Amino acid sequence: MRKGNECAKEQGKMASRMGFIDLVTGRRGASGFGSSSTAQQVSEGIDASKLTAIVTGGASGIGLETVRVLATQGAHVVIGARNLETAMAVKKDILCQIPGARIDILPLDLSSMESVRKFAYQFQALNLPLNILINNAGIMFCPFKLSEDGLEMHFATNHIGHFLLTNLLLDNMKKTAKETQVEGRIVNLSSIAHMLTYKDGMRFNRINDQSGYSDKKAYGQSKLANILHAYELSRRLKEEGAHVTVNSVHPGFIMTNLMRYSMTLMRFLKFFSGFLWKNVSQGAATTCYVALHPDLKGVSGKYFSDCNEATPSPFGRDKDLAKKLWEFSTKLVK
């Protein structure tokens, strides 16, 4: 119970930083949208029929809702999924709702660099353009475990897998943007939990160290990495003059299978703080807003919450930390 109370206190602190009144009331921000806005609402009237998007983890939770909304707006969506049977069922369901929807499925396990490379190879073999990359998949609060590549599982799945995938697909995105003159967009799913990381932000010298391991802080570290990855990649793309933007988002508190390792605790927290939680459609709203909305043309290297630009933690704004993470990650994937 004490552990639950501690988490509840941290959740309350995070909510206050987000703007408590805006979060609870759903009051719209400068974008015209707020915490109660849905993915369908923020995408209304947007023609995505000429766009191709990849959504990792698109077979469940907010990834599934993101796929559904993108398909509704006409986009050709490629789902990267670990469970192909579930993904096929999702595709069938969406086709029933949206006849003519264009959806492909490719196997992807983000905790495996081999799987990530295979996914990228298979996608390239489809000879498709790539306008949007949504790095959505992830794990949360899992017990200490190393991936097949010998990396702590949160860091491997939530950051390294997406870091490698983005690098492998980046040339395709640049080429597509140049040929079509349509801005490419990369969206990293982070979390306000990035504020609950280790003392120095990133444990570079102890990434795989079980000593002092915390499932909450390890998750927070990986979500901080998502923000820093977007920040540094944005800087590099701007210097290069590439017509591709990259931003990170906090989707909000949503009860999904992502919480399978801590479902009892999360249900306990939700019972006492239900007004802070979103449904899946609201949870996918910020992702869809950043991926599709024309008002964000040219906006890059930013962090969004409730469909509005927000301010990440001091670690999330640390340029040197972002560069160090980039160099560290580059060595790991090589």
C-alpha positions in Angstrom: 0.0 0.0 0.0 2.9 2.4 0.8 4.3 1.8 -2.7 0.9 2.7 -4.2 0.8 5.9 -2.0 4.2 6.9 -3.2 3.2 6.5 -6.8 0.0 8.4 -6.2 2.1 11.3 -4.8 4.4 11.3 -7.8 1.4 11.1 -10.2 -0.1 14.2 -8.4 3.2 16.1 -8.8 3.3 15.3 -12.5 -0.3 16.4 -12.9 0.4 19.7 -11.3 3.3 20.3 -13.7 1.0 19.6 -16.6 -1.5 22.2 -15.6 -4.0 20.7 -13.2 -7.0 22.7 -14.2 -6.4 22.2 -17.9 -6.0 18.5 -17.4 -9.1 18.0 -15.3 -11.5 20.3 -17.2 -10.2 19.6 -20.7 -9.8 23.3 -21.4 -8.4 23.9 -24.8 -4.9 25.3 -25.2 -3.3 27.5 -27.9 -3.7 24.8 -30.5 -7.5 24.8 -30.0 -7.4 21.3 -28.5 -7.0 20.0 -24.9 -6.8 16.9 -22.8 -10.4 15.8 -23.7 -9.8 16.1 -27.4 -9.9 12.8 -29.3 -7.7 11.6 -32.1 -10.6 11.8 -34.5 -11.3 15.4 -33.6 -7.7 16.6 -34.0 -7.6 14.9 -37.5 -10.9 16.1 -38.8 -10.8 17.4 -42.3 -7.2 16.4 -42.9 -6.5 14.5 -46.1 -3.8 11.9 -45.6 -4.6 9.9 -48.7 -1.1 10.6 -50.2 0.7 9.7 -47.0 2.4 6.5 -45.9 2.9 5.9 -42.2 4.6 3.4 -40.0 3.2 2.8 -36.5 5.1 0.6 -34.2 3.0 -1.3 -31.7 -0.1 -0.5 -33.8 -2.0 -3.6 -32.9 -3.1 -2.5 -29.4 -3.9 0.5 -27.2 -3.3 4.0 -28.4 -1.2 2.6 -31.3 -4.3 0.8 -32.6 -6.4 4.0 -32.3 -3.6 5.9 -34.1 -3.7 3.4 -36.9 -7.5 3.5 -37.1 -7.6 7.3 -37.3 -4.7 7.5 -39.9 -6.6 4.9 -42.0 -9.8 6.9 -41.6 -8.1 10.0 -43.0 -6.8 7.9 -46.0 -3.3 7.1 -45.1 -1.5 3.9 -46.0 -0.5 2.5 -42.7 2.2 -0.2 -42.0 1.9 -1.8 -38.6 5.0 -3.0 -36.9 3.8 -5.8 -34.5 5.3 -8.5 -32.4 2.1 -10.5 -32.3 1.1 -11.1 -36.0 -2.1 -12.9 -35.1 -3.4 -10.0 -33.1 -2.3 -7.6 -35.8 -4.2 -9.5 -38.5 -7.4 -9.4 -36.3 -6.9 -5.7 -35.9 -6.5 -5.2 -39.7 -9.7 -7.3 -40.3 -11.7 -5.2 -37.8 -10.5 -1.9 -39.3 -11.3 -3.0 -42.8 -14.9 -3.8 -41.6 -15.1 -0.2 -40.3 -13.3 1.4 -43.1 -13.7 -0.5 -46.4 -10.8 0.2 -48.7 -8.4 1.1 -45.8 -4.8 0.4 -46.8 -3.0 -1.5 -44.0 0.0 -3.7 -44.1 1.6 -5.7 -41.3 5.3 -6.6 -40.7 6.8 -8.4 -37.8 8.7 -6.2 -35.4 10.2 -6.9 -31.9 11.8 -3.7 -30.8 13.9 -5.4 -28.1 15.8 -7.2 -30.9 18.2 -5.3 -33.2 18.0 -8.2 -35.6 14.2 -7.9 -35.8 14.4 -4.2 -36.2 16.9 -4.5 -39.1 14.7 -7.2 -40.7 11.6 -5.0 -40.4 13.4 -2.1 -42.1 14.6 -4.4 -44.9 11.1 -5.8 -45.4 9.6 -2.3 -45.5 12.2 -1.1 -48.1 11.3 -4.2 -50.2 7.8 -2.9 -50.5 9.1 0.1 -52.4 6.8 2.5 -50.5 7.4 6.1 -49.7 7.5 7.0 -46.0 6.0 10.3 -44.8 5.3 9.5 -41.1 7.1 7.4 -38.6 5.4 6.9 -35.2 7.6 5.3 -32.6 4.8 4.2 -30.4 5.5 0.7 -29.0 7.0 0.2 -25.6 7.0 -1.7 -22.3 6.4 -0.3 -18.8 7.6 -1.2 -15.3 8.9 -4.7 -16.2 11.1 -6.6 -13.8 14.9 -6.4 -14.5 15.7 -8.3 -17.6 18.3 -8.1 -20.4 17.3 -8.2 -24.1 18.8 -10.7 -26.5 21.4 -8.0 -27.3 22.4 -7.8 -23.6 20.6 -4.5 -22.8 18.2 -3.6 -20.0 14.8 -4.3 -21.4 13.2 -0.8 -21.0 16.2 0.9 -22.6 16.4 -1.7 -25.4 12.7 -1.7 -26.3 11.6 1.9 -25.7 14.8 3.7 -27.0 17.4 1.6 -28.8 14.9 -0.3 -30.9 13.3 3.0 -32.1 16.7 4.8 -32.4 17.9 2.0 -34.8 14.6 1.8 -36.7 14.6 5.6 -37.2 18.2 5.6 -38.5 17.5 2.8 -40.9 14.4 4.5 -42.3 15.7 8.1 -42.3 17.0 8.1 -45.9 13.7 6.9 -47.1 11.9 9.7 -45.3 14.3 12.3 -46.6 14.0 11.0 -50.2 10.2 11.0 -49.9 10.1 14.5 -48.5 12.4 15.8 -51.3 10.5 14.1 -54.1 7.0 14.9 -52.9 7.7 18.3 -51.2 5.6 17.0 -48.3 7.2 17.4 -44.9 8.2 14.1 -43.2 7.3 13.7 -39.6 8.7 11.5 -36.8 6.8 11.2 -33.6 8.4 9.6 -30.5 6.0 8.4 -27.8 7.5 9.6 -24.5 5.8 10.2 -21.2 5.7 12.6 -18.3 7.3 9.8 -16.5 10.6 11.0 -18.0 10.7 13.2 -14.9 11.0 10.2 -12.7 14.4 9.0 -13.9 17.7 8.2 -12.1 19.7 10.9 -10.3 21.9 11.8 -13.3 19.2 11.4 -15.8 20.9 8.6 -17.8 22.9 5.8 -16.2 25.3 5.5 -19.2 27.9 3.5 -17.2 25.3 1.3 -15.5 22.6 0.8 -18.2 22.7 -3.0 -17.6 23.4 -2.9 -13.9 20.9 -4.7 -11.7 22.2 -3.0 -8.6 20.0 0.0 -7.8 17.6 -1.0 -10.5 14.1 0.5 -10.3 11.4 -0.5 -12.7 9.8 3.0 -12.4 13.1 4.9 -12.9 14.2 2.5 -15.7 11.0 3.3 -17.5 11.5 7.0 -16.8 15.0 6.8 -18.2 13.8 5.2 -21.4 11.1 7.9 -21.8 13.7 10.6 -21.2 15.8 9.0 -23.9 12.8 9.3 -26.3 12.8 13.1 -25.8 16.5 13.5 -26.0 16.5 11.4 -29.2 13.9 13.6 -30.8 15.8 16.7 -29.7 19.2 15.7 -31.0 17.8 14.2 -34.3 15.9 17.4 -34.8 19.0 19.5 -34.4 20.9 17.3 -36.9 18.1 17.4 -39.5 17.9 21.2 -39.2 21.6 21.5 -39.8 21.3 19.2 -42.8 18.3 21.2 -44.2 16.2 18.0 -44.4 12.5 18.4 -44.8 11.7 16.1 -41.9 10.6 17.1 -38.4 10.8 15.1 -35.2 8.9 15.7 -31.9 8.1 13.8 -28.8 4.7 13.5 -27.0 3.2 12.6 -23.7 -0.1 10.8 -24.4 -1.5 11.0 -20.9 -2.6 8.5 -18.3 -4.4 5.6 -20.2 -5.1 2.1 -18.9 -3.7 -0.2 -21.6 -1.8 -3.5 -21.9 1.3 -1.4 -21.6 0.7 -1.6 -17.8 0.5 -5.4 -17.7 3.4 -5.6 -15.3 1.7 -3.3 -12.8 -2.0 -3.6 -13.6 -3.1 -4.0 -9.9 -1.2 -0.9 -8.9 -2.5 1.1 -11.8 -6.1 0.2 -11.1 -5.5 1.2 -7.5 -4.2 4.6 -8.6 -7.0 5.1 -11.1 -9.6 4.4 -8.4 -8.4 7.5 -6.5 -7.4 9.7 -9.4 -9.9 8.7 -12.2 -10.3 12.4 -13.2 -6.7 12.4 -14.4 -7.0 9.5 -16.8 -8.0 9.5 -20.5 -9.7 7.0 -22.7 -7.8 5.5 -25.6 -9.1 7.9 -28.2 -8.0 10.9 -26.1 -4.7 9.2 -25.5 -4.0 8.9 -29.2 -5.0 12.6 -29.8 -1.6 14.2 -29.2 0.2 11.6 -31.4 -2.3 12.2 -34.3 -2.1 16.0 -33.8 1.7 16.1 -34.1 1.8 13.6 -36.9 -0.9 15.2 -39.1 -2.0 18.7 -38.2 -0.9 21.4 -40.7 -0.4 24.0 -37.9 2.7 22.1 -36.9 4.5 22.4 -40.3 8.1 23.1 -39.6 7.8 22.6 -35.9 10.6 20.3 -34.7 12.5 19.3 -31.5 9.5 20.0 -29.3 7.6 18.1 -26.6 3.8 18.0 -26.6 1.2 17.1 -24.1 -2.6 17.4 -24.5 -2.1 18.5 -28.1 -0.1 21.6 -27.0 3.6 22.3 -26.7 4.8 21.6 -23.2 8.1 21.9 -21.3 10.0 18.7 -20.5 12.2 18.3 -17.4 15.6 20.0 -17.2 17.2 16.7 -18.3 14.8 16.7 -21.3 16.2 20.1 -22.4 19.9 19.3 -21.8 21.7 19.6 -25.2 24.9 18.0 -23.9 23.0 15.0 -22.5 21.2 14.6 -25.8 24.4 14.5 -27.7 26.0 12.1 -25.3 23.0 9.8 -25.6 23.2 9.9 -29.4 26.9 8.9 -29.3 26.2 6.2 -26.7 23.3 4.8 -28.7 25.2 4.9 -32.0 28.0 2.7 -30.5 25.4 0.3 -29.2 23.6 -0.3 -32.5 26.9 -0.7 -34.3 
